[in-house]
Amino acid sequence: MERELHAKIISCNANSEEVCASAARISTTAGDAHEIFERAVGNPKNRGLIEKVLASGHKSLIEHAVFTIALRDVSVFVEQFLIECRLASFTVKSRRYVDFSHLGYYIPPELEGEDLECYRRYMDRLFEAYGDLLEAGVPREDARFLLPYSFHSNFYCTLNARELGRLLCEIRYGRGREIPELQGLADQLTAQLEERFPCLLPEIRQTPGKRPAVGPLLLRCSSGAPIYLSRREAGAVALLNAPAEPGRLLEAAWSIQHPGGDAPFSLEALLKSSRPRELEQLTYTFTVSNLSLSGLTHLVRHRMQSIVVPPIQSADHSRFIVPDAVAAEPARLERYRRAVETAHDQILRLHEHPALEAYHYYFALSGSLLDVMTTMNARELQWFIRLRCCSRAQWEIRDVAVELLRQLRPGFPELFGRFGPSCFADGRCPEGRLSCGQMDKVVMRFRSLS
């Protein structure tokens, strides 16, 4: 039975109920923070108080309860659903460095007979093609584009009780309510909360209220031949919105941060600051078109952004990326295209198997493409560009970051002319023995980027 548990709460902060009850009391109770907590230890009224305060709409007190969840052998579809929780922290087994040939894939337990055989055949063929590409010398980060979105993911997730409650409600009543795998994970976590933090249960079992009906998203797949996009065609960036006078905004923010005028404004001083909050006043909105599902995981893990991502269930099963490492050799390309076209043909016949069609999102390939929009402030852009323009970054997200920087520079060259990978922005490489060893070349490239 233990092996069947896919979502396990492996850690919860000590005295979480007493801490949350103390938070509920502190604004209305005499005594200092230490005294209030001491009186909460072992207090039988803690749980009732927490539930009463939550029912009144004051949710922040349960942010003091923090959980770490280990998710084992869930589908990468579930990973994508969870990782969009921006107030949670995730560490995921990398598809760039780990061989996934034998790590398996999720099988809906309801499938049986011919439906089950068809499902297994589809997934096994893609895993076989993935293995063939690895044997042919294709890097793991490129072969993974053939992995179906059922493949097993293992990761850790840490979040507070308020965000966990929101996540479970989104599964129960929102985007996840038509996904049996998510419902099963919610059941497992709810059962564990009965013991770990039962005062959260009324929050996740309440009537959802007036929510629009959310039905299953229908399969999208063109009856024509699959569409292949090269590295240069995929991940197209378009900067949609930028502040009209970014320099004035920064100077105004600086004057508030440094009252009295003792520290005159300069970009040099701002960028050397250990707390450049002024950069957060500049917001930029951009789209990325034809981004692969694999590339999406690199983008959404940046927590400080407002991102709009279509449901994976709505992904078009007809468009695919072809990495350079595959396109470089005819034998590799032929194997890749044969796998994609076989998968495409099977997807077009899913209507013959209604039980399978309901799970069409597991049939998506990691190289399937979609469009996203996001808004980041300049401080997060500094971090995003520093990490993703580095030569060690995965090439798809690196192309996105470099092109975004290219479009940002003309609007505010005084600032964005200083942005780039660490070797360019800081004059040093933090990668140690993993450094690309071409610092001078990289610095010259970003110095002349236009």
N, C-alpha and C positions, 0 to 999 in steps of 0.2 A: 504494500500500500504506500510506503514511503516513496517508492520510485514514481508513483503517479502524481506526487505533489510537484507542480511546476512553478508555483509562486509561494515562497516561504519567507515570512518575516524572521530575519536572522538577528536583528538587533532593534532594541527600543531603548530610549534613554531612561535612566533610572528614575524612579519616583515620578513617572510622567503624569499620573493622575493627580498627585499632590502638587506638582508644579503648576499644572493647569488650574487647579482649584485655587492656588495661591494667586495666580494671575487674575482669576475672577473676583477675588476679594480685595486686591490691593488698593483699588481706587475708592473703595467705600468703607474700608476697615481701618481702625486705629492701629498703630504699631508700624515698625519698619519692615523692610522686605524680609529680613532674616526671621523676625519674630512671627510674621504671618505664615512663612513656610513651616516653621517648627510646629505651629498650632495645627497645620494641615496634615502633618504626618499621622497616619492612622485614623484620621477623622472620618467617621462613617457617612458624613453628610457631603463629602467631596463630590461624589458622582452625581447626586441629585442637583447640586449647585451648578455643576458644569452643564448638565442637560438643560437646566432652567435658563441659564445665560445664553446658551446656544439657541434655544427656542425663541429668545427675544431678539435674535439677529446679530448678536455680538460674537463673531467667529474668531477673532484674533487670538483669544486665549488658548485655543488648541494648537496654535502654531508652535507652542513650546514642547509639544510631543513630537518626537522625530523617529522615523522608522527607516530601516534599511531592509530592502526586499531583494532576495536572490531569485532570479527568474532563470529556470533551467529548461532547455529544450522547448522553448516556445517558438512560434514561427517569427520570422523577421517582420511579417505584417504586424504582429503584436508589438514588436520592438518599436516600429515606426509610430504606431498609435500612442504608445506611452511616452516616447522621447519628445513628443511635442508638448509635454507638460513643462513649461518654461521655469517653474519654481521647484523643479526637482533636479537632482544630480545623477548622472549616468556614467558607468564605465562598461564598455561593450567589448566582447571578444572581436578582435580585428579580422576583417576579411582580406586585408592587405598582407598580413604576415602569417596567418594560420591557414593550413590546408583544410578545406571543408569537405573533402571527398567522402569521408566516412562519418561525418557528424550527423547525417540523417535529416529528415524533414517531417513536418507535422502532417498527420493523417486524421481528418475528421472522423471521430469514432462512429458516426452514423453510417458511413459508407460501407457497403457490402457487395458481394457478388460481382457482376460485370462493372458496376460503377467503381468499386474499389480497385479492380484490376486495371481499368482505364486510367485512374488517378495515379496508381503506382507506375504504370508504364510511362506516363508523361514525365513524372518526376525523375524516374530512373534514367531515362534517355538524356535528360539535361545534365544530371550528375555525371553520366558517362562522358558526355561531350566536354564538360568542365575538366574531368580527369585527362581526357585526350589532349586538351590544350595545354595543361600543365606538363604532360609528358613531352609535348612538342616545344617546350621552352617558353611558353607564354607566361608572363608574371602573374602571380595570384591576383593582383589588383585588377588585371584585365580579364583573366579567365572568369572571374566572379560575375561578370555581366550576364553569363548564361545561367546562373543559379536562380531557380524559381523562388517566388516569394513565400514559399512554404518552408524553406530551409531553416534548420534549427539555429536559434540565437540563444546565447547565454550572456547575462549581464546583471549588474547590480544597479539598484535604484534607491536613492535616499531622498526622502521628502517628509514634510511635516504632516500632521494629522488633517489639517484643513485642506491641503492640496490632495492628500489621499482620499478624503471624502469627496472632493470635486471630481477626481478621477473615477471613483467608483460610481458616482451619479452619472457621469458622462457615459460610462459603460452601460449602466442599467437603463437610463432613460434617453440618452443622446445618441451620438454617432456610433456607439458600440452595441446598441441594443439588438441589432440583427446579426451579430457575430458570435456564434456559439463558443468559440475558443475564448473570447474575452469574457463571456458570461461565466464560463467555468473558472477562470482565474479570479473573477470577482467573488464567486462562491467560496473559493479557497481562502481568499484574504478576509472575507467577512467572517468566516468560521474562526479564523485565528484572532480577529479583533474581539470576538466574544470573550476570550481569555486575556488578551493583551491590553485592550483599551475599549471596553464595552460602551463607554459613554459616547462614542462616535456612531454607534449603530442607529440611533434615532435619526441622525443626519442623513444616512445613506438609505434608510428605509422609509423616508417620508414620501408623501404623495408628490409626484414631480410637478403638479400644477399644470398650467396651460402651456404645454410644449407642442410645437408643430409636429405633425405625424412624420416620422422618419421611416421610410420604406427602404428595401434593398435597392442599391444602385445597380442599374442594368449593365450588362457586358457591352463594352465598346471595342469593336474590332472590325476594321475595314475588310471587305471581301476581296479587295485587290491584293497585289503582292506586297510583302512587308516593305517598309520604307527604312532605308539605312542612312544614318547620318555619320559623317566622319568627325574626327576630333575638332576640326576647324568649323564645322557647321553646328555642332552641339553647344549647349551652354551659352547661348547668346545673351549678352547683358545689355539692358537699356536703362539708363538713369532717367527717372521720371520727374523727380522733384528734388530741389536743393534750395537752401536759403538764399535770398537775393543779395543780402549784404552780410556775409559770414564774418568778415573782419570786424565790423561794428558790433555784432552780437558778442563776439569773443571779448572785445575790449570792454563792453558794458558788463559782462559777467565777471571779468577780471577786477573791475573797479569795485564791484560788490564783494568779491572774495577778499580784496585787499583794501579795506576802507582807510581813508586818510591820505591816499596817494603816495605813500612812502615807497611803494614798489611799482615803478612805471611799467606799463604793459609792453611785452615783447613776446613774440612766438617762441623765441629761444628759451626765455624764462618759463613760459607756460609748459613747453614740452619737457623741460627738465624737472618740473614739479612732480612730486610723488603722488599728488592728488589733483590731477588736471580736470576737475569737475566742469570747468568752463566748456570743454569740448562736448559735453553732453547736451549743450544748448543748440548744437548744430545737428539737424536730422536730415537724412537722405533716404529717398525711396527709389528702389530699382526692381526690375523684373529680371528673372533668368528663365529663358525659354529653352525647351528641349534639354532639360537637366535629367540625367538618369536617376533612377531610384537609388542607386548606390551613391551617386553624388549628392543626393538630397540629404543623406544621413550626415555628411560632412558639414552641410549648411545648418541644419536644424539644431545641431548640438551647441551652437553659439546661443547662450541663454538670453543675452541682453539685446533682443530684437523683437519686432512685431512682425510675424511672418504669416502669410496666407498660403496654405498648402491644400490642394484639392484632395479629397479622400482617395486613398489608394484604389478603392473599388472603382473609381471613375477613370483610372489610367487607360490610355488607348493601347491596346495590345498589338498595334500595327507599326509602331515606330520604335527603332532600336539604334543604339549607338554602336559604332564599330571602332575599337581602339586601334591605335597605330601599330601596336605589337602584333595584332591579328592581321591587319591589312597589309603588313610588310611582306608576308610570305603567302603565295597562292594556296598552299596546302592548309595552312591555318585558317585562311579566309574561307576556303571551301567548307571546312569542318564547322566553322562558326555559322555560316549562312545555312548550311544543311540543318543544323540544330534549331536555328531560329525559324526556318520555314516549316520544319516538321511540327514545331510547337504551334506555329500560327495556324497551320491546317487543322490541328486538333482543337484549338480554341474555337475555330469557326464551326466545329461540329458539336460543341458543348450543348447546343439546344436539343440534341438527341438524347442527352442525359440530364434531365432537370435537376437531379440530386447533385450533379457535378456543377452545373451552371450556377447554382446558389453559392458555390465556393470559387467563383471565377477569379477572385482576387489572389488566390494562392497560385494561379497559373501565370501571373505576371512574371516577367523576367527582371532581374536586377538591372539589366540594360534598357528596360522600357523607359520612355521619356515622358516628362510632364513639365508644366510651367508653374513657377512660383513668383510671389511678390513679397518683398520684405522692406522694413524701415529700420535703419540703424542710426545711432548717433555717432558723431565723429570719434568719440572715445572708443566705442566698440569697433568702429571701422579701423582704427589704429591697430587694435589687437587682432582683428580678423585678417587684415592685410599683412601684419607682421608674421602671423602663423602660416597663412595660406599662400603667400607669395614665396615662401621658402622652397628651395629646391627639393627638400624632403617631403613636401606636401604631395598628396595624390594629384596627379596631373589634371584631372577634370576640374576639381575645385581650385587648383592653382591657376588654371586658365581663366576661371571666373574672377578670381581675386585680382589678377593682373589687368584684365580688361576693365574691371570696375575702377581700379586705380587710374588707368589711362583716361577714363571718362571724368573722373573727379578732378584731376589736376588742372585742366583749363579753367574751371570755375573758381578755384582758390589755390593757385600754384604756390603761394607763400606757405601754406600749410601742407597740402597734399604732395608737394614736391619733396617733403621731408619724410613721407610715409613710404614704407617698403619692408622687405624682410629685415630681420635683426641685423644682419651684416651690413646692410645699407643704412638703416635708421640709427643703429647704436654703434656701428663700427666694430662689432665683434659677432662671432658665431657662437650660440649657446649649445650647439649640438654635440660638442666634444668629438669623440671618435666616429660619430655618425655624420660628421660634417661632409658636405659635398666636395670640399677641398678646392673650390673654385671661387673663393670669396671676391677676389679682384674682378673677375669676369662678371659676377652677379652684380657687384656694386656699379660697374660701368653700365650694365644694362639698365638698371633702375635710375641711374643718373640721367640717361638719355631717353627714358621712356616718354613717348608723346603720342 
